[in-house]
Structures are given as structure tokens and as C-alpha cells.
Amino acid sequence: GVVYAKDRAGRMLVANRGTAELVGRPVEAIIGLTDREFLADPDAADAVMANDRRVMESGRAEQVEEMVQLPDGTPAYWLSTKAPMRDAEGRVAGLIGSSVDITDRKRVEDALRRSEQRSAMAMDVAQVGMWLWDVETGEVQLDARTQQVTGIARDTLPLREVTAAIHPEDAPRVEAALAAAQDPQGGGAYTEEFRWVHADGRVVWTVARGQMSFKDGRATSLTGSLIDITERRRLLDTLQQTDRRKDEFLAMLAHELRNPLA
């Protein structure tokens, strides 16, 4: 890591070997200089010095993330802990600090963020909502798509308030399926088709799927998806009605033709 001390003007007083390796110059070459004078990137130097000044002026320690390039020009991210350095009278005479390289962590965080963004975009294109039920707290988290489909305009609420929005005829079946998903012997899978009743009376058909997580044999959380299948159900009902009318017509035709054929 990097360990250093600076005076009120930001001039380097003490620096360890890690500091010298970071800036690509021996320690004796940077003593008495400011970050603006020995760092290759002036913008990064200004940002570091601004953080230093804030700590010295406030008199309070801080932990900040800073970007300082390596000697070959590669950007590196550092987690810096900085605290005011005081003289014998208790006045702030400078700053002491230490920094550790967190470049790999930042790279992983950026990759994870991009992956989450791609997943969110795919879910949006596929019109799939996501939800999470914390079994231990009883809280349910709904993403924007799920709120739109269910008509629930809140992102976090108790499970009982979620099930209150389900069609009364379907609610008991949904609650029974949620209870069954908490049994580790059953694998924790959850799948149900049911209706939501919006405040304006509109009814929306959905299919919900989820998988329960367990810890020490105890259900902890259920992560699930939600898809609006209202149009599919409407088409299915239309086909069923068409089949029923066809069957009724054939039955009537058979009855009407039975005597003439005889």
C-alpha cells in the first residue's frame, strides 16, 4: 500500500516505497513537492489535493476513492483513508494518509454493473417483471415492470398487501403455492397463473415463476418473474368459445339429420 504525510500546502513530508512505486519516482525526488508537481495527470492531482484540503479544513477523517495513473499510464483506483495531522497545540498542521489499490475490485464492480444493465434491458424487451419476497421480514420488492402489471404503485410492501391485490378466487391458490415453496423437500420451485385486480377494476392475467432460497433448511427468500398473459388468455378463451360453438353446432346438426337419414 501507499503511506504518506503532507503539510497544509499539500507538500509531501513522508512517503513509503509504495508511494514511490505509484508515482514512478524515488522517495527523495517527491519530498517537498505537491501532487500537482509529481503526478503525471493534472486532473487526478487536482482531485487528490481537493480531497486533502477538505479533510484538513474539516478536521475530520475520511475514506475516499481516487484515480491515480500508474507510471505506464494505466489508470488505477485507490481506496484512501485520510486524517488531519495535528501539532502540539491541536491545530491541523497537515494530513496523514494511506491508500490501497482497488483496481481489480472496481473492474469487477463495473463488469457486474454492465451485466445487470444488460439483464435489465433484456427483461424490459421481453416484458418480464422481477420480484423478491424476503420470507424472514415478510417484505416483497417489486421492480417497475411488476408494479405496472399488478397495478401496485410501490416498490416495497408486506406480502399481505401484495396478495390483497390478487383476484379473490385466485388468492387462496397463490397463498397455498407460496406456502408449499417454503418446504425444502419440494425443491422450492413456484409457478402459478392468476389474476390481479387493479384499482380501476381492470383484471390482468399473469404467470409467476420463482425459486426459493434456503439456509440451514429454512426458507429465506423467493426470487421470481412475472409475465402479463392477459392477451394470451383472451385468445385462449376465444378459441374455447369457438370450439364450444362448433361442438354445439355439430350436436344440433346430428340431431336434425338423424330422422331424415333414418
N, C-alpha and C positions, 0 to 999 in steps of 0.2 A: 504493500500500500504506500500511499503518499502521506508524509507528515511534515508540517511546516509551521512557521510563525512569521507574522508580518507586523510592521509598525502601523501607526494611524494613517500614514500616507500610502500604505499598501506595499511598502518596500520589504523584500524578503530578508528576514533576520536569521532564520534557521531553516534548513531543509535537509531531508534524508536522501539516501541513494535513490529511493523510489521517485522522488521529485525530479532528480537529475535525469533519470531514465525517461520519465514522462516528457520532459522538455527537450531531451537530446543534447544537453549541455552539462558540464561538470558543475558541482555544487558551488564552487568558488566563483564560477562565471555568472551566477544569478544572484548571489548575495548582494543586497543593496539595490536591486532592480525591482521594478513593478511588473505585474503580469503583462501589461501593455508593452513592456520593453523586451521581454524574453519569450513570449508566446508568439507562434507564427501567425495565428488567426486573430486579427484585432477585434473582431466581433465577439469571439469567445472570451478574449481577455477582458473586454468591457463588461461582459455578463458576469464573469467571475468577480471582478472588482466591485461591481454593483452589489453582489451578494455580500461581499466582505464589508462594504460600507454600511449596509443595512444592519448587519449583526453588531458592528461596533457602535453605531448610532443608537440602536435599541437597547444594547447591553444584555441581549438575550441570545442564548444558543439556538442554532437552527440546523436542520438537516435538509439539504437541497440536492437536486440532480443537476449536474453540469456537464457540458460537452467540451472536451479539450482534445485537439488532434494529437495523435502520436507523431514522432519525428518523421515518419514516412508519409504523413498527410492523412492517414486513416483516421476517421472520426471515432472517438472513444467516449463512452459515457461513464461518469463517475458519481458515486453517492458520497457527498461531502458532509461531514459534521464539523460545524464551525462554532467557536465560542469566543466571547471577548476576553482579552488578556488584560489584567488589571495591575496597576503599580501598587506600591506600598500603601498609598492613601486610598486605594479602592477605585481610582479613576481608570477608565478604559485607555490603555496605552497601546493597544494593538489587537491582534487576533491570533488564535491558535486553531489549527485545523488538521483533519485527516481525511483522506479520500480513498475509496476502494473502487476498482474497475467493475462496472456492472454492464459492460457492453453486451456480453452474451445474454444476460437476463433481458436487456432491452430488445435484443434481436428476437428472442423467444416471444416476448410480450407483443411485439409488432406482428410477428407471424400469426400469433393467436388472434389478435385483433382483426387482421385481414381475413383469417379463416372464418371468424364469427360474422364479419360483414358479408362474405360470400354466402354463408349459410342463411343469413337473414334475407339476402336478396333472393336466393333460391326458394325459400319458404314463401316470400311475398309473391314471386312469379307463380308458384304452384298454388297460391291462395290457401296455405296451410297455417293455422294458428298454433301457438305453443302455450302450454300452461304447466304450472308446477304446484303440487299440493304438498306442503310440509305437514306430515302426519303428526309430528310431535307438537307443533304450535297450532295446527288447525287452519293455518293461513293458506290461501290459494293466490298465486301470482298469474296474471293474465297478460299476454302481450297485446299489442294494438289490434292485430287481426282477430284474435279471440274475442276481444271486447266488442268489435264491430259485429261479429257473427252472433254473439249471445245477447247483445243489447245491454251489457253491463258496462257502465262507464267508469270503472275503477280498475286499477292495476293490481291491487292487493285487498283482499277481503276474506272473512271467515268462510269456511266451506258451507255452513248452513245457509248463508246468504246467496251463495252460488246455486245450490240445489233449489232454493226458493224460486229461481227464475226458470226452472225446468218444468215442462208441462206436467200437471198433477198426475196424469195417467202414467207418465214415464218415470217420475221421480223415485218411486219405491224400487223399481228395477235397477235404476242407476245407483242408488244407495246400496243395494244388495251387492252389485258388482264391485263397488269400491270396497266394501267390507271383505268380499272374497279375495280381492287383490292383496289384502294385508296378510294373507296366510302364506307363509314361506313354502308350505308343502305344495301349493298350487302354482308356484313359479312367479307370481306377482304380475302376470300379464292382465291387461284390462282392455276390453273392446265392447263398445255399446253404440247402438243407433237410437237417437231420441230427439225430442223436440224442445226448443226454447220458446218461451212466450215473452215477446218484447212489451215494453210499457204501452205502446200504441196498439197492442192486441195482435200484432203480426206474429205468425208462427214460423219458425225456422227449423228445418230438419238438419241434424248433424250426425257425423260418425266420429266418435272419440276413441283414441287408442293411447295406451300408456304402458309403462313398465315401472313396477315398484322396486325401490332400493331397500336393502335390508342391512342391518348391522347387529351382529350377535343374535340373529334370529328374530329381530324386531323390525317391523316396517318403519322406515324413516321418511321417505319421500316418494312421490309418484310423479314422474315426468311424462307428459303426454302431448298429443297433437289433436287438432280439431279441424274438420273439413265440413264446409257447408254443402249438403247434398239435397237441398230443397228442390232444385230443378230436376235432379235425378229421380227423386221420389214422385214429383209431379208427372214426369214421363212414365214412370212405372205404374202409377195409378191410372193414367190414361190407357196404357196397354192392357191393364187388368180389366178396365171397364169395356174396352173393345172386345177382349176375349169373352167377357161375360155376355155382351150383347150378341156376339157370334153364336155362343152356345145356346142362348135363348132362341135365336132365330132358327137354328138347326133343329132344336127341340120342337118348335112350333111347326116347322116345315114337315118334320117327320110325322107329327100328329095329323096335319092336314092331308098328307099324302097316303096315310095308312089305309083308309077306306077305299079311295079310288084305286090304289094299287091292288088291294084285295079283290 
